[in-house]
Amino acid sequence: MATDYDAPRKTDEELNEESLEELKAQSSKASSSGVDMDEADLNESLELPGADLSDESITVMVIPKKADEFTCSRCFLVNHRSQMAKEVNGEPVCNDCA
């Protein structure tokens, strides 16, 4: 690439100003080219936390605890006997809680 050493050089401030202007121009182009959505349509598609879910039903199959499993007395998770670390006051504690 050929370099013209006789051309006037720009300072860092001038380069920063130019790049800021380019960024502003690009951001205005990007924001104007977005798809226009009706505010009402946008509100209908949002689901807020704490929404009324009383009419919803969840079906879960419950499997009973097996003979080689225990319920941790601290985290209340059902684990295999191989995960038992110790017993505190006669109640089992898993490796994660120990």
SULRA-V844834 format. One record per residue. N is the residue number from 1. RES is the residue in one letter. PHI is phi in radians with two decimals (NA if undefined). Layout:
N_RES_PHI / N_RES_PHI
//
This chain:
1_M_NA / 2_A_-1.42 / 3_T_-2.03 / 4_D_-1.62 / 5_Y_-1.35 / 6_D_-1.53 / 7_A_-1.24 / 8_P_-1.16 / 9_R_-1.69 / 10_K_-1.72 / 11_T_-1.41 / 12_D_-1.08 / 13_E_-1.11 / 14_E_-1.14 / 15_L_-1.13 / 16_N_-1.13 / 17_E_-1.09 / 18_E_-1.10 / 19_S_-1.18 / 20_L_-1.12 / 21_E_-1.11 / 22_E_-1.12 / 23_L_-1.10 / 24_K_-1.08 / 25_A_-1.13 / 26_Q_-1.16 / 27_S_-1.19 / 28_S_-1.21 / 29_K_-1.17 / 30_A_-1.17 / 31_S_-1.28 / 32_S_-1.41 / 33_S_-1.53 / 34_G_-1.20 / 35_V_-1.32 / 36_D_-1.41 / 37_M_-1.99 / 38_D_-1.24 / 39_E_-1.08 / 40_A_-1.15 / 41_D_-1.12 / 42_L_-1.16 / 43_N_-1.15 / 44_E_-1.21 / 45_S_-1.45 / 46_L_-1.45 / 47_E_-2.09 / 48_L_-1.47 / 49_P_-1.16 / 50_G_1.46 / 51_A_-1.19 / 52_D_-1.27 / 53_L_-1.97 / 54_S_-1.15 / 55_D_-1.53 / 56_E_-1.52 / 57_S_-2.23 / 58_I_-2.10 / 59_T_-1.89 / 60_V_-2.26 / 61_M_-1.55 / 62_V_-1.66 / 63_I_-1.84 / 64_P_-1.16 / 65_K_-1.17 / 66_K_-1.44 / 67_A_-1.16 / 68_D_-1.68 / 69_E_-2.08 / 70_F_-2.44 / 71_T_-1.84 / 72_C_-1.13 / 73_S_-1.38 / 74_R_-1.80 / 75_C_-1.75 / 76_F_1.09 / 77_L_-1.58 / 78_V_-1.54 / 79_N_-2.20 / 80_H_-1.28 / 81_R_-0.98 / 82_S_-1.19 / 83_Q_-1.61 / 84_M_-1.38 / 85_A_-1.56 / 86_K_-2.86 / 87_E_-2.08 / 88_V_-1.99 / 89_N_0.94 / 90_G_1.41 / 91_E_-1.94 / 92_P_-1.24 / 93_V_-2.25 / 94_C_-1.38 / 95_N_-1.07 / 96_D_-1.16 / 97_C_-1.55 / 98_A_-1.23
//
